[in-house]
Amino acid sequence: MKAESFKIAEGVYWVGALHWNTRSFHGFAIPGTTYNCYLVFGDEKVALIDNVYSDGMINQLNARIKDAFKKEGREEKIDVFIQCHTELDHSIGLRETIARYPDAEVYASPKGAEFLEKQYHNYSDVEITTVKTGDSIDLGGKTLNIVSAPMLHWPDSMFVMYAEEGILFSNDAFGQHLCLSKRYAEDYDEHFILEASKKFYANLVVLGAPMLRMKLQELTDAGIVEQIKMIAPCHGQIWKDPSKIVAAYSNWATGVCEDKITIVYDSMHHSTEKLAFQIAEGIMSEGVEAVMYHTETDYESEIVNDILDSKAIAVGAPTMMNKPFPRIGNLMYWLDCLNFKGTGSEKNTLIFSSKGWGGGAIAKLQRDLESAGFTIFDTMDALFVPDEEIYEEAFQKGVELAKSIKGE
């Protein structure tokens, strides 16, 4: 096949793969994605940073590598493979690439070397040099410095800093699940790219918020942040101006939120839905933004994107057989996985429900939400179909929740 490389700096090329038609990743909805790989030409050696997924992506990688060598006017020979992270979307093609360039050296973190064998069971004959922060790889005129980055977002994760040009190859950090025809973030509307970055962070990186804060501080103290002129992640767009995404990550990792409340509900016969709408009216009456989601139709990955920078949430589900309506359960597991409390954000939470007689949904939701790190602010349990008195109560619950985030 024919596919072109894209030059991002002198002797540095994007050679990744475009996965136009994928719509699901890690269980959440995406509009396509890219698997970004980078070819760095030194005077003496050529390095390939990261690899690609399956479904024919390796053919794109091979074609772009061939094109980059043609543009550089050099013999097609890769000397160094650097595997920053070994999850399948970045490593399935690695074994085939090694076979194409069998004399190349392979570098990974200690966990990366371990994970390659445990996932593929065919790396025992591959000599992998393990690296960590402080190690560097000299390509001849180009120095690649290693920065360990465990839990951003796997234990094996690491960054590579091309020292002379200030390019940080950040693997999953600072990325987005987007598949676009242009390579730079700055080629598109800033809000659009930052929203995609926020969704990526909320679903994949938020668990590592404490580690991210430590890593950003470590890089700042070492003077590395001020040296970064470009960030090249493994998914989505490349940042020519890293300041915006670094600032956004800093905010998300430290619990900086908007005056916003995300409402999530499910309903069997619309009673809980009516409560949700009245709670929203109360919130809006206080000048606070309300965002509404219905778990029957909305994806959890979209819901948590708004929860990330909300100061409070409201969660509702009717009682069914003494427990919450089951469709809300997937969101509860999702929230428990992500651990928003790790960002330092204490999110006040209103739980609301409708019941036919005995109830039970609220008690279960409260346990689940407290386990996921949310602070229970109030609860509301309505009997059967709401009347005007219940509507007024729901409205006031919304008012009080909104006041709580304004410090009133």
C-alpha positions in Angstrom: 0.0 0.0 0.0 1.0 3.7 -0.3 0.9 6.0 2.7 3.0 9.1 3.4 5.0 10.0 6.5 4.6 13.5 8.0 7.6 15.6 9.0 7.3 17.3 12.4 10.9 18.4 12.9 14.2 18.1 11.1 14.8 14.3 10.9 11.6 13.5 12.8 8.6 11.9 11.2 5.1 10.8 12.2 4.7 7.3 10.7 1.6 6.1 12.5 -1.7 4.5 11.5 -5.1 6.0 11.0 -8.0 3.8 12.3 -10.8 5.7 10.7 -13.7 3.3 11.4 -13.1 2.1 15.0 -15.9 3.2 17.3 -15.0 1.6 20.6 -11.9 1.6 22.8 -11.6 0.4 26.4 -15.3 0.0 26.3 -16.1 3.7 25.5 -17.3 5.3 22.3 -14.8 7.0 20.1 -15.0 8.6 16.6 -11.9 6.7 15.3 -8.3 7.0 16.6 -4.7 7.0 15.5 -1.8 4.9 16.6 1.0 7.4 16.5 4.6 6.2 15.9 7.6 8.4 15.3 10.8 7.8 13.3 13.8 9.8 14.5 16.9 10.0 12.2 20.2 10.6 13.9 23.5 10.9 12.1 24.4 7.3 13.1 21.2 5.6 14.1 17.5 5.6 13.3 14.9 5.0 16.1 11.3 4.0 15.9 9.2 5.1 18.9 6.2 2.9 19.6 4.2 0.7 17.3 0.6 0.0 16.0 -2.5 -2.2 16.5 -3.8 -5.0 14.3 -6.5 -4.9 11.5 -4.0 -4.0 8.8 -2.4 -1.1 10.7 1.1 -2.6 10.3 0.8 -2.0 6.5 0.3 1.7 7.1 3.3 1.8 9.4 5.5 0.0 6.9 4.5 2.2 4.1 5.1 5.4 6.1 8.5 4.2 7.3 9.4 3.5 3.6 8.3 7.0 2.7 10.3 8.7 5.5 13.5 6.9 4.5 12.9 8.0 0.9 12.4 11.6 1.9 15.6 11.4 4.0 17.5 9.8 1.1 18.8 7.0 3.3 18.9 3.2 3.2 15.9 1.7 5.0 17.4 0.5 8.2 16.0 1.0 11.7 18.6 0.6 14.5 16.6 1.2 17.6 13.0 0.3 18.8 11.7 2.2 21.8 8.5 0.8 23.3 7.1 3.3 25.7 4.0 1.2 26.6 3.0 -2.3 25.7 -0.7 -2.3 25.6 -1.9 -4.1 22.5 -2.8 -0.9 20.6 0.8 0.1 20.7 2.6 -3.2 20.4 0.9 -5.8 18.3 3.0 -4.8 15.3 6.3 -4.8 17.2 7.2 -8.5 16.6 6.7 -8.1 12.9 8.7 -4.9 12.8 11.6 -6.6 14.7 11.5 -9.3 12.1 11.9 -6.7 9.3 14.9 -5.1 11.1 16.4 -8.0 13.1 19.6 -6.2 14.0 17.8 -3.3 15.8 18.2 -2.8 19.6 14.9 -2.9 21.6 14.3 -0.7 24.6 11.5 -0.7 27.1 10.9 -0.1 30.8 11.5 -3.1 33.1 7.7 -3.6 33.3 7.5 -3.1 29.6 9.9 -6.0 28.9 8.0 -8.2 31.3 4.6 -7.3 29.9 5.6 -8.0 26.3 6.4 -11.6 27.1 3.3 -12.0 29.3 1.0 -10.7 26.6 2.5 -12.3 23.5 4.6 -15.3 24.9 7.1 -14.9 22.0 9.6 -12.4 23.3 11.9 -14.8 25.3 14.4 -14.8 22.4 14.4 -11.0 22.0 17.1 -9.1 23.9 15.4 -6.1 25.5 17.4 -3.4 27.2 15.5 -2.0 30.1 15.7 1.8 30.8 14.5 4.3 33.3 14.7 8.0 34.1 18.2 9.2 33.6 19.0 6.8 30.8 19.6 8.1 27.3 20.0 6.8 23.8 22.4 8.6 21.5 21.5 8.4 17.8 24.3 10.7 16.7 23.4 14.3 17.0 20.1 13.4 18.5 19.7 12.4 22.2 16.6 10.6 23.4 16.3 10.9 27.2 14.1 8.4 29.1 11.5 9.6 31.6 9.8 6.8 33.6 6.0 7.5 33.9 4.4 4.6 35.7 0.6 4.6 35.8 0.3 7.2 33.1 -1.5 5.0 32.3 0.1 1.5 32.9 2.9 0.5 35.2 5.2 0.1 32.1 4.6 3.6 30.7 7.5 5.9 30.0 8.1 9.1 28.0 11.0 9.9 25.6 12.4 13.4 25.4 14.3 14.4 22.2 16.6 16.8 24.0 18.0 18.9 21.2 14.5 19.9 19.8 12.5 19.7 23.0 10.0 17.1 21.6 8.3 15.0 24.3 7.0 11.7 23.0 4.5 11.1 25.7 2.7 7.9 24.7 -0.9 7.9 26.1 -0.5 11.1 28.1 -1.8 14.3 26.4 -3.5 12.3 23.7 -7.1 12.1 22.3 -9.1 9.4 20.5 -9.5 11.3 17.2 -8.8 10.3 13.6 -8.3 13.5 11.6 -6.5 14.2 8.3 -4.1 16.8 9.8 -1.6 16.0 12.4 -1.4 19.1 14.7 -3.8 20.1 17.4 -3.5 23.7 16.2 -4.9 22.7 12.8 -8.4 22.5 14.5 -10.6 24.4 16.9 -9.0 24.6 20.3 -12.2 23.8 22.2 -12.8 20.7 20.1 -9.3 19.3 20.7 -9.3 20.1 24.4 -12.7 18.5 24.8 -11.4 15.3 23.1 -8.4 15.5 25.4 -10.6 15.8 28.5 -12.6 12.8 27.5 -9.4 10.8 27.0 -8.1 12.0 30.4 -11.4 11.3 32.2 -11.7 7.7 30.9 -8.0 6.6 30.8 -5.7 8.8 32.9 -7.8 10.1 35.8 -6.9 7.1 38.0 -3.3 8.1 37.8 -4.0 11.7 38.9 -1.7 11.5 42.0 1.1 10.1 39.9 0.5 12.8 37.3 0.8 15.6 39.9 4.1 14.1 41.1 5.4 13.6 37.5 4.5 17.2 36.5 6.3 18.5 39.6 9.3 16.3 39.0 9.6 17.5 35.4 9.2 21.1 36.5 11.8 20.8 39.2 14.2 19.2 36.7 13.7 22.0 34.2 12.2 19.7 31.6 8.8 21.3 31.3 10.3 24.6 30.2 12.3 22.8 27.6 9.3 21.1 26.0 8.6 22.7 22.6 6.3 20.0 21.3 4.3 17.1 22.7 3.8 14.1 20.4 1.4 11.6 22.0 0.5 8.1 20.7 -3.1 8.9 20.0 -4.6 11.9 18.2 -3.1 15.3 17.6 0.5 16.6 18.1 0.8 19.7 20.2 3.0 22.4 18.7 2.1 24.6 21.7 2.3 22.3 24.7 1.3 25.0 27.2 -2.4 24.6 26.7 -2.6 20.8 27.3 0.0 20.9 30.1 -2.2 23.5 31.9 -5.3 21.5 31.3 -3.7 18.3 32.7 -2.6 20.3 35.7 -6.1 21.5 36.3 -7.7 18.1 35.8 -5.2 16.4 38.0 -5.7 18.9 40.9 -9.5 18.9 40.8 -10.1 22.3 39.3 -13.8 22.3 38.4 -16.4 24.5 36.9 -19.6 25.8 38.5 -21.4 22.8 36.9 -23.5 19.9 38.2 -23.9 16.7 36.2 -27.2 14.9 36.6 -27.4 11.2 35.6 -30.5 9.2 35.9 -32.4 6.2 34.6 -36.1 5.6 34.8 -38.7 2.9 34.2 -42.0 4.8 34.0 -40.6 8.4 34.0 -41.1 9.2 37.7 -37.4 9.4 38.4 -36.9 11.3 35.1 -39.4 13.9 36.3 -37.4 14.3 39.5 -34.2 14.8 37.5 -35.8 17.5 35.4 -37.1 19.3 38.5 -33.7 19.1 40.2 -32.2 20.6 37.1 -34.6 23.5 37.3 -33.6 24.2 40.9 -29.9 24.1 40.0 -30.4 26.5 37.1 -32.4 28.9 39.2 -29.1 29.5 41.1 -27.2 30.4 38.0 -25.3 27.1 38.0 -24.9 25.0 34.8 -26.8 21.7 34.8 -25.8 18.9 32.4 -28.3 16.0 31.9 -27.6 12.4 31.0 -29.9 9.4 30.7 -28.1 6.0 31.0 -30.5 4.3 28.6 -29.2 6.4 25.7 -26.0 8.1 26.8 -22.5 6.5 27.0 -20.7 6.3 30.3 -17.6 7.7 28.6 -19.5 10.9 27.8 -21.0 11.1 31.3 -17.6 10.9 33.1 -16.2 13.6 30.8 -18.6 16.0 32.4 -18.3 14.6 35.9 -14.5 15.3 35.7 -14.9 19.1 35.9 -18.3 19.2 37.8 -18.2 20.4 41.3 -21.2 18.2 42.2 -23.3 15.5 40.7 -26.9 14.1 41.1 -27.6 10.5 40.5 -31.0 8.9 40.3 -32.6 5.5 39.6 -35.9 3.9 40.6 -36.1 0.9 43.0 -36.5 -2.4 41.3 -36.7 -5.5 43.5 -35.2 -3.6 46.4 -32.2 -2.4 44.5 -31.4 0.3 41.9 -32.7 -0.1 38.4 -29.9 -2.3 37.0 -29.0 -0.1 34.0 -27.4 2.4 36.3 -25.0 -0.3 37.5 -22.6 0.1 34.6 -22.0 3.7 35.5 -21.4 2.7 39.2 -18.6 0.3 38.1 -17.2 2.9 35.8 -17.0 5.5 38.5 -15.5 3.1 41.0 -12.7 2.3 38.4 -11.8 5.9 37.8 -11.5 7.3 41.4 -12.2 10.9 40.8 -11.4 11.6 44.5 -7.8 11.0 43.5 -7.9 14.4 41.7 -8.5 16.1 45.0 -12.0 17.1 44.0 -14.7 16.5 46.7 -17.9 16.2 44.7 -21.1 16.7 46.6 -23.7 14.2 45.5 -27.5 14.2 45.6 -29.1 10.7 45.2 -32.7 10.6 44.2 -35.1 7.8 43.5 -38.7 6.8 43.1 -40.2 3.7 44.6 -43.4 1.7 44.7 -43.4 0.6 48.3 -40.3 -0.5 50.2 -37.5 1.2 48.3 -33.8 0.2 48.6 -32.2 2.0 45.6 -30.8 4.9 47.6 -29.0 2.7 50.2 -27.2 0.8 47.5 -26.4 3.8 45.4 -25.0 5.6 48.5 -22.7 2.7 49.3 -21.5 2.5 45.7 -20.9 6.3 45.3 -19.2 6.6 48.7 -16.9 3.7 47.7 -16.1 5.6 44.4 -15.0 8.6 46.5 -18.1 10.9 46.2 -19.5 12.9 49.2 -23.2 12.3 49.8 -24.8 15.7 50.3 -28.5 14.7 50.4 -31.0 12.1 49.3 -34.6 12.1 48.0 -36.9 9.1 47.8 -40.3 9.7 46.2 -43.3 7.3 46.4 -44.7 6.3 43.0 -45.5 9.3 40.6 -44.4 12.8 41.8 -47.1 15.3 42.6 -46.7 19.1 43.0 -45.4 18.7 46.6 -42.7 16.3 45.4 -41.9 18.6 42.4 -41.3 21.4 44.9 -39.1 19.2 47.1 -37.0 18.1 44.1 -36.6 21.7 43.0 -35.4 22.7 46.4 -33.0 19.8 46.5 -31.5 21.2 43.3 -31.3 24.7 44.8 -29.5 23.4 47.9 -27.0 21.4 45.8 -26.2 24.4 43.7 -25.7 26.6 46.8 -23.4 24.0 48.2 -20.9 24.4 45.4 -21.1 28.2 45.6 -20.2 28.1 49.3 -23.7 29.3 50.4 
